[in-house]
Amino acid sequence: MSILNVNKINPVGGGSTITIAGIASVTGNITSSGTITGEHHGDASNLTSLPAANLTGTLPAISGANLTDIVTGVGTADSINTSGIITATHFSTSASTYDIDYLVVAGGGQGGDQHGGGGGAGGLKNSFRGEKSGGGLSAFMPIRTAKGVTYTITVGAGSGSSHPGHGQDGADGSASSIAGTGGFTTISCTGGGGGAGHHDGGAQGRSGGSGGGSGLTGSGGHGDNNMGFGGGDNPGSGYASFPQNGGGGGGAGGPGGNPAMNSRPNNNEYGAFGGEGVFSTITGTPTGYAGGGAGGSHSPHAPNSGVVHNGDPRAGHQINIGARYGGGDGGLGNSGGGSNATVNTGGGGGGSGYMGGACGGGGSGIVILRMATAMYSGTTTGSPTVTTDGPDTILKYTGSGTYVS
């Protein structure tokens, strides 16, 4: 092989093109202000700083094993960062958190004995959008949950209907709650307070999620401010004073009735109404929860003042508002027993109309969860009732259990 060593090659005749018919092997650098054309032979390991605009034709496949500083995503799991337009054929639905709406209702209180006050409803907390919660509050925020959190559901029992004894207060209901792992703040509702018994002329109703109604005299029990209202007060001053009725138990949505406000004109055969509860559509069906129990009444007894009592404008004369929300009716006319509240509504029981008469038991509580079906894990204990409403799945717990998000 011959070797030609030159320092410079110029085109013939002052032209602009140099043509090499064979293969030129260059061990140094080639500098050109024009265009170099031809076929490359070798591994191209020393080709650097090639202008992209001058690369034409089909490029061979390359390995990305040694590529660095390559952006592999457009954002985090919760956001996309862009100032332009993104066109995609698929979005992943594997979100790490989601919302759970809830309704928690505690067990209702029992009515008191002998013209006793109505039982107070169980406390109520509700997060379902656009609705009311207990104590006159708007709906709470839903639970924002991560996946894999275990929620323990406790459903409070109603007071039971065992007789408390002659002239005695009714029993209280039990609390309901949602407790979770990982620092979750427990959502808890207090059971309803029992209605006051006769107690030689009357007594104060018991406090609770919603307060029990007063006896023949005295004040209703207090309700917790964020879950229910107090029981009705009695303006009577003794055993024979008008109106001779027990006060109504408080409800989650309103206070129990005062006896004078709910008596029929010219007599007091009807006890005071139970307080109103809260309607919710969290299950997809409008349902009333946590109404107070009505107070029990004495035998008809005309007011000695001769004043006609026209009744509370919300109640009419004989209507027990609380019954629309699961509350029990009071015993009538010194001869009737109080009725039990509806199960799984948290309603208060009705007060007894006479000594030893039935004192209505409070209704058991309930816990309801609602979430997007796409996020529902299906992992539960306690056998909740599982239904759907539109895009959502609803879990209705009438007994204790768990849900794992």
Secondary structure, 3 states (H helix, E strand, C coil): CCCCCCCCCCCHHHCCCCCCCCCCCCCCCCCCCCCCCCCCCCCCCCCCCCCHHHCCCCCCCCCCCCCCCCCCCCCCCCCCCCCCCCCCCCCCCCCCEEEEEEEEECCCCCCCCCCCCCCCCCCEEECCCCCECHHHCECCCCEEEECCCEEEEECCCCCCCCCCCCCCCCCCCCCEEEEECCCCCCEEECCCCCCCCCCCCCCCCCCECCCCCCCCCECCCCECCCCCCCCCCECCCCCCCCCCECCCCCCCCCCCCCHHHHCCCCCCCCCCCCCCCEEECCCCCCEEECCCCCCCECCCCCCCCCCCCCCCCCCCCCCCHHHHHCCCCCCCCCCCCCCCCCCCCCCCCCCCCCCCCCCCCCCCCEEEEEEEHHHCCCEEECCCEEEEECCEEEEEECCCEEEEC
